Amino acid sequence: MQNILVGYDGSPSARHAVTFAVDLARRFDARLHVLVVARAPDWGAIELERREMVDYELRHANEVLDEVKARLASSNEYPAFDLVIGQPAKEIVLYAEQHDIDHLVVGHRGHTPFDRWLIGSVARQVLAYAPCAVTIVRDPSTMKKRQAKSGQHAADERPLV
């Protein structure tokens, strides 16, 4: 494993994905890439709205990028950082193809069942189209909430055989 890519959007699960990717890169002495995608507006928007939406998304993406840069600089990690505009899953997969990525790491985002059915999640789309291995990292607090809802505890889980 020589190149690891983490897709980052600033969400709690993406923060955990960065931690996982940093550890993976250290273990394999691999180059870490961090990609932030500013979401492109849908084509149905009028031109003025589209420009405003792109400006907003770029400002937000730059804030997210600055945050992850600061976090990784304080831990003495110096990955390749990139910011692109587009649809997140598509841009992550394209980046992986263009940069010979061996392993892709993304955070899991909780959508309602209707949203997942309607558009799917970025993580699901990346998993479906990635040219390499993919790890999807969940926010541990989300896992605890799901376990509490179902009455399940970590100790009750059976190991995979």
C-alpha positions in Angstrom: 0.0 0.0 0.0 1.6 3.2 -1.2 -1.2 5.8 -1.5 -4.1 6.3 0.9 -6.9 8.8 0.2 -9.4 10.1 2.8 -12.4 12.0 1.7 -13.1 14.8 4.2 -16.2 16.9 4.8 -15.7 18.0 8.4 -18.4 15.7 9.8 -17.7 13.7 13.0 -17.4 10.4 11.0 -15.0 12.1 8.6 -12.8 13.2 11.6 -12.7 9.6 12.7 -11.9 8.6 9.1 -8.9 10.9 9.1 -7.6 9.3 12.3 -8.0 5.9 10.8 -6.3 6.9 7.5 -3.4 8.5 9.4 -2.9 5.3 11.4 -3.1 3.2 8.2 -0.6 5.4 6.4 1.8 5.2 9.3 1.5 1.4 9.5 2.2 1.0 5.8 4.6 3.9 5.4 2.2 5.2 2.7 1.6 8.6 1.3 -1.7 10.1 2.7 -3.9 12.2 0.5 -6.8 14.3 1.9 -9.5 15.4 -0.5 -12.2 18.0 0.2 -15.0 18.3 -2.3 -17.1 21.5 -2.6 -20.5 20.3 -3.7 -21.5 21.6 -7.1 -25.1 23.0 -7.3 -27.7 21.1 -9.3 -28.2 22.3 -12.9 -31.7 23.4 -12.2 -30.7 26.5 -10.3 -30.6 29.8 -12.1 -27.1 31.2 -12.9 -27.1 33.8 -10.1 -28.1 31.2 -7.5 -25.5 28.8 -8.9 -22.7 31.3 -8.5 -23.8 32.1 -4.9 -24.0 28.4 -4.1 -20.6 27.7 -5.5 -19.1 30.6 -3.5 -20.8 29.4 -0.4 -19.6 25.8 -0.9 -16.0 27.0 -1.7 -15.9 29.1 1.5 -17.1 26.1 3.5 -14.8 23.7 1.8 -11.8 26.0 2.4 -12.8 26.2 6.1 -13.0 22.4 6.3 -9.6 22.1 4.5 -8.0 24.6 6.9 -9.3 22.7 9.9 -7.9 19.4 8.7 -4.6 20.9 7.7 -4.2 22.4 11.2 -5.2 19.2 12.8 -2.7 17.1 10.8 0.1 19.7 11.1 -0.1 19.5 14.9 0.4 15.8 14.7 3.4 16.1 12.3 1.5 14.7 9.4 2.0 16.3 6.0 -0.3 14.7 3.4 -1.2 15.9 0.0 -4.2 18.2 0.3 -6.7 18.9 -2.6 -9.9 20.7 -3.0 -12.2 20.2 -6.0 -15.7 21.2 -7.0 -18.2 18.5 -8.0 -20.3 15.7 -6.8 -18.4 14.2 -3.8 -18.6 10.5 -4.6 -17.7 11.0 -8.2 -14.8 13.3 -7.4 -13.4 10.9 -4.8 -13.5 8.0 -7.2 -11.9 10.1 -10.0 -9.2 11.3 -7.7 -8.4 7.7 -6.6 -8.2 6.6 -10.3 -5.9 9.6 -11.2 -3.5 9.3 -8.3 -3.0 5.5 -8.1 -4.8 5.3 -4.7 -4.5 1.8 -3.1 -6.9 2.4 -0.3 -9.8 4.8 0.2 -11.2 5.9 3.5 -14.4 7.8 4.0 -16.7 8.6 6.8 -20.2 7.1 7.1 -22.9 9.7 7.2 -26.3 9.0 8.7 -29.1 9.6 6.3 -32.7 8.7 6.8 -33.8 5.5 5.0 -35.7 7.6 2.5 -32.6 9.7 1.7 -30.5 6.6 1.2 -33.1 5.1 -1.1 -33.5 8.4 -3.0 -29.9 9.5 -3.6 -27.7 7.0 -1.7 -24.9 8.1 0.5 -21.5 9.3 -0.6 -19.9 6.3 1.2 -22.2 3.9 -0.5 -21.5 5.4 -4.0 -17.7 5.4 -3.3 -17.9 1.8 -2.2 -19.7 0.8 -5.4 -17.4 2.5 -7.8 -13.9 2.8 -6.2 -11.0 1.2 -8.1 -9.4 0.1 -4.8 -10.2 -1.1 -1.3 -12.5 1.1 0.7 -12.9 1.5 4.5 -16.0 3.3 5.7 -15.6 4.7 9.2 -18.5 5.4 11.5 -18.7 7.9 14.3 -18.5 5.9 17.5 -21.2 8.1 19.1 -23.6 7.1 16.4 -22.8 3.4 17.0 -23.6 3.8 20.7 -26.9 5.5 19.9 -27.9 2.7 17.5 -26.9 0.0 20.1 -28.9 1.8 22.8 -32.0 2.0 20.6 -31.8 -1.7 19.8 -31.0 -2.6 23.4 -27.8 -4.2 22.2 -24.4 -3.7 23.9 -20.9 -4.1 22.5 -20.4 -7.1 24.9 -23.5 -8.8 23.4 -22.1 -8.8 19.8 -20.9 -12.1 18.5 -17.5 -12.2 16.8 -17.4 -12.9 13.1 -16.3 -16.4 12.3 
